[in-house]
Amino acid sequence: MIYLIIGLSSAIIIAIVYRSVPYIRYAYPTAKAESIGNPFLTSRSLDQLLEVRSLNSFKSMINAHKDFEVEGEDAEEIQRSLDQHMLGVIQTLKKECPKDDREFFDGFLEYLDGYGFKAFLISKLENKEAEIRLLSDNFRRMAGLIRGSDPDKIPGILKRFGIDVSGDLNPVEIDVGISKYVLKRLKQARVSRVSRSAKDEFVDRLVDIENVRNILKAKIYGFGNCEGLFLGEGKEIAEWRFRDICKSRDLEGLISGLEGTSYHEIIKKGYDDSKRYGNIQLLEKSLDEILLKEAKDLSIKNFPFLGTLIKFLVSRYFELRNLKIIAKGIEEGLSKDRIKPLLLVGG
């Protein structure tokens, strides 16, 4: 009887320890992220920065916060320092998280780098010099090979890395090809079992947001054939809905086409604000508000695992973008009323 009791007790202890292992592995990075927080998404911190009139005071105010050490004498150098900060944050979390999740952090860095790599490629094809700061290993390798290559060699280089393009490169094809590549990389990234649902939902939300962004580019800027900008199905925007919205004649059609999705109200408010203030960027900013909201929701659903860290990463990215905008505004002597509508608050 005593052996049976000991055996049962051992089995219970083993089961408890086994179930606790994921919590233990995520305990340090999630606790660290929660303690650091995201101060530069709060109205109070941003309002204080908007009162600053010199870049030295701006840096001092930022560096007074935990985890920041911004350097630079002008806005460009400060922006470069903020990019290095983002790289450091991702690399640190990658090192401190369970090994199973490391592919996700590589994929997230490539997703952020995608915008810069698109600009680099288009500049190369137009024979223009562009100083683009790339942080991910893959995009830096691609850029290194492309810089010294003839334009007709570029499609082959891109295909070698998994970016599907034709020989007739143009800005639309570059944009779609790179977007599909970074989203696929994130989708295929392996993560631990407890984080899989959070990662999958995050990528599906990104697909939705990038699809809507592409519709906006087509309707506002005449960027390519709208239906050719489809990046795949995400969480709420199926292919049929995307194509229906593409067929609408104006932005009103986009707004009504999103009825029934969780994105509708936020985008409608962004559209109304853009008309009220005559600034189309407010509509585009509503997509960032959606991403921030979805990341926050994931941190609740998947606490204290990868969902918490996704929220921290997304929030930190938008914090740094806020800081870049303010730094540029200070350097150019813009009023706070010009800068403030461009800033993202929340998280």
Disulfide bonds with the S-S distance in Angstrom:
Cys226-Cys246 2.11
